[in-house]
């Protein structure tokens, strides 16, 4: 039995469509179709990933003999849940929830330059857990690098809002002192600060977007 026939047989036994298996393997359906028809061969890392998904040995996939193997009628819960897309969604939700908790704890009706940093600590911790979860699982399961850039492209806005707000008191107060004789209102300085924060985030996002496109086209 050829490698392509084995992949097709395992996929059908697991009751997966080509699109579903291609998503788990992070390849296109056309690439998977070529593998199953023995028109192309998968890289070794994809063979290892398939052995984990179908609970078979890499030897079974690579050798032409019909040795015994163990499989299940469906892919494992681990392989179904720990996809880059699911990891991206869960980690981003944690970062966003951490942001809401911090802002909710700090916001007391006063202008944000008077918010107290210590009240934001629980939210900070949750945000750090979200980032750590993504990075650890991403590196452990060796997902494709472009997922890191996609994650940061979204989360740079969620992660950087709190630091920008927390150094606002010093930033706005310093500007206010420097422009004291110009009679510039504090609300104008705060608006300038938010514009500055958005510009910084925008440049970081643009850099990450360009890097992601270079990796995807490589």
C-alpha positions as CSV (number, residue, x, y, z in Angstrom):
1,X,0.0,0.0,0.0
2,X,1.4,3.4,-1.0
3,X,1.7,6.4,1.3
4,X,-1.1,8.1,-0.5
5,X,-3.5,5.1,-0.1
6,X,-2.6,4.9,3.6
7,X,-3.4,8.6,4.1
8,X,-6.7,8.3,2.3
9,X,-7.7,5.1,4.1
10,X,-6.8,6.7,7.5
11,X,-8.7,9.9,6.7
12,X,-11.8,8.0,5.7
13,X,-11.6,5.7,8.7
14,X,-11.4,8.9,10.9
15,X,-14.5,10.2,9.0
16,X,-12.6,13.4,8.0
17,X,-13.1,15.3,4.7
18,X,-10.1,16.4,2.7
19,X,-10.8,20.0,3.8
20,X,-10.9,19.0,7.5
21,X,-7.7,17.0,7.4
22,X,-6.0,19.8,5.4
23,X,-6.9,22.3,8.0
24,X,-5.5,20.1,10.8
25,X,-2.3,19.7,8.8
26,X,-2.2,23.4,7.8
27,X,-2.0,22.7,4.1
28,X,-4.3,23.3,1.2
29,X,-6.9,20.7,0.1
30,X,-5.1,20.5,-3.3
31,X,-1.8,19.6,-1.6
32,X,-3.6,16.8,0.4
33,X,-5.3,15.6,-2.8
34,X,-1.9,15.3,-4.5
35,X,-0.5,13.3,-1.5
36,X,-3.5,10.9,-1.6
37,X,-3.0,10.3,-5.3
38,X,0.7,9.8,-5.0
39,X,1.4,12.9,-7.2
40,X,3.5,14.5,-4.4
41,X,4.9,13.5,-1.0
42,X,4.4,15.3,2.3
43,X,7.3,16.7,4.2
44,X,8.6,14.8,7.2
45,X,7.0,17.2,9.7
46,X,3.6,16.6,8.1
47,X,4.1,12.9,8.3
48,X,4.9,13.2,12.0
49,X,1.8,15.3,12.5
50,X,-0.4,12.7,10.7
51,X,1.0,10.0,12.9
52,X,-0.2,12.0,15.9
53,X,-3.6,12.7,14.4
54,X,-4.3,9.1,13.4
55,X,-2.4,7.5,16.3
56,X,-0.2,5.4,14.0
57,X,3.6,5.2,13.8
58,X,5.6,7.0,11.2
59,X,7.1,3.6,10.2
60,X,3.6,2.5,9.2
61,X,3.2,5.6,7.0
62,X,6.6,5.4,5.4
63,X,7.0,1.6,5.0
64,X,5.3,-0.3,2.2
65,X,4.4,-3.3,4.3
66,X,1.1,-3.8,6.1
67,X,2.2,-4.0,9.7
68,X,-0.3,-3.7,12.4
69,X,-1.2,-0.3,13.7
70,X,-3.7,1.2,16.1
71,X,-6.1,3.9,15.1
72,X,-9.4,5.4,16.2
73,X,-12.6,6.2,14.4
74,X,-11.9,9.9,14.8
75,X,-8.9,12.1,15.5
76,X,-7.9,12.6,19.1
77,X,-9.5,15.4,21.2
78,X,-6.0,16.8,21.5
79,X,-5.4,17.1,17.7
80,X,-8.9,18.5,17.1
81,X,-8.6,21.2,19.8
82,X,-5.0,22.2,19.6
83,X,-5.1,23.7,16.1
84,X,-3.5,27.0,15.5
85,X,-6.9,28.7,14.8
86,X,-8.3,27.5,18.2
87,X,-5.2,28.5,20.0
88,X,-5.3,31.9,18.4
89,X,-9.0,32.4,19.4
90,X,-8.6,31.2,23.1
91,X,-5.4,33.2,23.7
92,X,-6.8,36.4,22.2
93,X,-10.0,36.0,24.3
94,X,-7.8,35.7,27.4
95,X,-5.9,38.9,26.5
96,X,-9.1,40.7,25.8
97,X,-10.8,39.6,29.0
98,X,-7.7,40.7,30.9
99,X,-8.0,44.1,29.3
100,X,-11.6,44.5,30.3
101,X,-10.9,43.4,33.9
102,X,-8.1,45.9,34.2
103,X,-10.0,48.8,32.8
104,X,-13.1,47.9,34.8
105,X,-11.0,47.8,38.0
106,X,-9.3,51.1,37.3
107,X,-12.2,53.1,35.9
108,X,-13.9,55.0,38.7
109,X,-15.4,57.9,36.8
110,X,-12.2,59.9,36.8
111,X,-10.1,60.8,33.7
112,X,-7.8,57.9,32.8
113,X,-4.6,59.9,33.8
114,X,-5.7,59.4,37.4
115,X,-6.3,55.6,37.2
116,X,-4.2,53.6,39.7
117,X,-1.8,51.0,38.3
118,X,-2.1,48.5,41.2
119,X,-5.8,48.0,40.4
120,X,-4.9,46.7,36.9
121,X,-2.6,43.9,38.1
122,X,-5.2,41.0,37.9
123,X,-6.0,42.0,34.3
124,X,-2.3,42.2,33.5
125,X,-1.8,38.6,34.9
126,X,-4.6,37.2,32.7
127,X,-3.2,39.0,29.6
128,X,0.3,37.4,30.3
129,X,-1.3,34.0,30.7
130,X,-3.0,34.4,27.3
131,X,0.3,35.3,25.6
132,X,2.3,32.6,27.4
133,X,-0.4,30.0,26.5
134,X,-0.1,30.8,22.9
135,X,3.7,30.9,22.8
136,X,4.3,27.7,24.7
137,X,1.8,25.6,22.8
138,X,2.9,27.2,19.5
139,X,6.5,26.3,20.1
140,X,5.7,22.8,21.6
141,X,3.6,21.7,18.6
142,X,5.7,23.6,16.1
143,X,2.9,25.5,14.3
144,X,3.8,27.6,11.3
145,X,5.6,30.9,12.2
146,X,3.0,33.1,10.5
147,X,0.6,32.3,13.3
148,X,2.8,34.2,15.7
149,X,2.6,37.3,13.5
150,X,-1.2,36.9,13.1
151,X,-1.5,36.7,16.9
152,X,0.6,39.7,17.6
153,X,-1.0,41.7,14.7
154,X,-4.3,41.5,16.6
155,X,-3.1,41.5,20.2
156,X,-0.6,44.4,19.9
157,X,-3.6,46.6,20.2
158,X,-5.1,44.8,23.2
159,X,-1.7,44.4,25.0
160,X,-0.5,47.9,24.5
161,X,-3.6,49.8,25.6
162,X,-2.9,49.3,29.3
163,X,0.8,50.5,29.2
164,X,-0.2,53.5,27.2
165,X,-2.9,54.4,29.7
166,X,-0.7,53.7,32.7
167,X,2.1,56.0,31.7
168,X,-0.4,58.7,30.7
169,X,-0.2,60.5,34.0
170,X,3.5,61.1,33.6
171,X,3.2,61.8,29.9
172,X,0.4,64.3,30.1
173,X,1.7,65.9,33.2
174,X,5.1,66.5,31.6
175,X,3.5,67.9,28.5
176,X,1.3,70.1,30.6
177,X,4.3,71.5,32.5
178,X,6.2,72.1,29.3
179,X,3.2,73.9,27.7
180,X,2.0,75.6,30.8
181,X,2.4,79.1,29.5
182,X,0.6,78.2,26.2
183,X,-2.7,77.6,28.1
184,X,-3.2,74.1,26.5
185,X,-6.0,72.2,28.2
186,X,-5.3,68.8,29.7
187,X,-7.9,67.2,27.5
188,X,-6.0,68.4,24.4
189,X,-2.8,66.7,25.8
190,X,-4.7,63.5,26.5
191,X,-6.0,63.5,22.9
192,X,-2.5,64.0,21.6
193,X,-1.3,61.1,23.7
194,X,-4.0,58.8,22.4
195,X,-3.0,59.8,18.9
196,X,0.6,59.0,19.7
197,X,-0.4,55.6,21.1
198,X,-2.4,54.7,18.1
199,X,0.5,55.7,15.8
200,X,2.9,53.5,17.7
201,X,0.5,50.6,17.5
202,X,-0.1,51.2,13.8
203,X,3.6,51.1,13.0
204,X,4.1,47.9,15.0
205,X,1.1,46.3,13.2
206,X,2.4,47.3,9.8
207,X,5.8,45.8,10.6
208,X,4.2,42.5,11.7
209,X,1.9,42.5,8.7
210,X,4.8,42.9,6.3
211,X,6.8,40.2,8.1
212,X,3.8,37.8,8.0
213,X,3.3,38.3,4.2
214,X,7.0,37.6,3.6
215,X,6.8,34.3,5.5
216,X,3.6,33.2,3.8
217,X,5.1,34.0,0.3
218,X,8.4,32.2,1.1
